[in-house]
Amino acid sequence: MAQTVMQTHGLTKKYGEFHALNAVSLTLNQGDVYGLVGRNGAGKTTFFKCVMGLARTTAGTIEIGGEKANLSAARRKMGFMINPSFFPYLNPRESLKYLCQIKGFRDKGEVERLLKLVELDGVSKTFKAFSLGMKQRLGIAGALLGSPSIVVLDEPINGLDPQGIIDMREVIKNIHTQSGTTFIISSHILSELDLVATRFGFIEQGVLIKEITHEDLHEHTKKSLFMEVDDIPKAIAVLNAIGIKDVSVNGNRLALESHLNQSNQIARALINGGVELYDLHRQETTLEEYFMRLIGGGQNA
Amino acid sequence: MLKLIHGEFFRVLHKKNIYIYFISLAVASFLLALSRSGRFNTYSIVKDAINLFYFMPPLAGGFLFSAIYTDDLNSKNLITLVGFGISKTKIVVAKLLLFVLFGSFIFALVPLYHCAVYAILGQVATADMMATIYAALFKFFLITIAFASLSGIAVYSLQRATFAIVLYILLTFNVISGLLKVAFNTVAPNLASCLISGITDKLLAGIKGGGAIALPIFEYVIYVAITVVLSVVVFHKKEMEF
């Protein structure tokens, strides 16, 4: 069983009467790339703020590395990026060296390694002249400084161009594969998180509504073949006769999650078997559709 | 805490504006001395130094205050420090120590520079003059530290750079102490002696006249300690501003 590296129990944060977080109990296991998914204002950043000690919790507990009482010490072993911010007059090298010094470890090539990793090694301009994408990259380098065991990234791909998004995904994947670093990453773009995350937590209006593994998520979103027929039992019998057993029924609709490329043979068999076939189409529940269904509609995720 | 001071030292020394600013001040003071050089008398070097020192808390201290305290707010670095698990008490104390270190360096250099400029212009300071200049400067140095520490409360409680700098400048130009004296004139006529300028005046008088300095030193330490404690308390109470 995977070791738990971070856990929250009933984490609640109220601003006046507004629940920014409402009894969030989340578990982060060693080696997870945990994708925290939610719309803007769902509570993702507030959750991170509470975890990093930047906002006081109203109720609930946080446990990091088995530590509940002295969270400051535990946080020193973590890396985080929430709204990347550095001094405007420092260049990326100086910014990371500054972080090295306040974290108290010697550079030993770490700064150069990280600058190369986020492709800022040749950049000498100061932070104030950075594009949003460059700021994000430096923020991620800052979070990875000192090879922390847990890395918290809040919307890391915000402002990155398509190539930057791919690069960032590769960086996270590589670090995760090479060092087993545990990541918790928030985003409102589920399809992007889907490419890196091993587990997901869906948050809406401060409530963690579902936790799901990558495999389970794809179980819920895979393609299906839908058929609308006049006689369900007869249609099932016809399908069974041609070797298709895994048929699910929903009203007068049949759904198949296999044999997706045999729609031609299936249609012919049903018609030849005397079944009236009103509709047959292939459909995939996208990650976004799944997410929207989960949170009960509304705006696009 | 040493790690934080070390990092902050690195950061402030990499702020190029600090060099431009202080070089500009040095050039301005040289030009001022040059313009006055035709009217020099024996005591000009001391009198001019003291006049110059009146502007040290707002001009030199103000810039240092912005570099050490409010840059953290503008660049949201307090979030980074707290998120990295550095205790808020350590941050408050480290910032004050850093201010004292940089302040000591600049305040120690200023009389040397002033005397060097006047020497170039034909006025050489005697040892007595130097002692008088340094004693006067010491008062302004203490005032600068105390006002920075007091304004630190605004930094940590409001987390708004502009407000903190305005407060610091108002304090150093004696606007706030002047208003307090007027407001409490009838209730507390001796209020001035309890304010930081009064405490440092007593200390300076003690140093010059060889009188008791223990009490004003004690009062000064208490004053700074109270501001540090208040900074820590408000910092702990205040949520980080994003």
Interface residues (C-beta under 8 A of the other chain):
Chain A: T45 K49 M52 G53 L54 A55 R56 L71 S72 A73 A74 R75 R76 M78 F80 I82 N83 S85 F86 F87 P88 Y89 L90 E94 K97 Y98 L99 C100 Q101 I102 K103 G104 F127 G142
Chain B: K3 L4 H6 G7 E8 F10 R11 H14 K15 K16 N17 D71 N74 S75 K76 N77 I79 T80 L81 V82 G83 F84 G85 I86 S87 E239 M240 F242
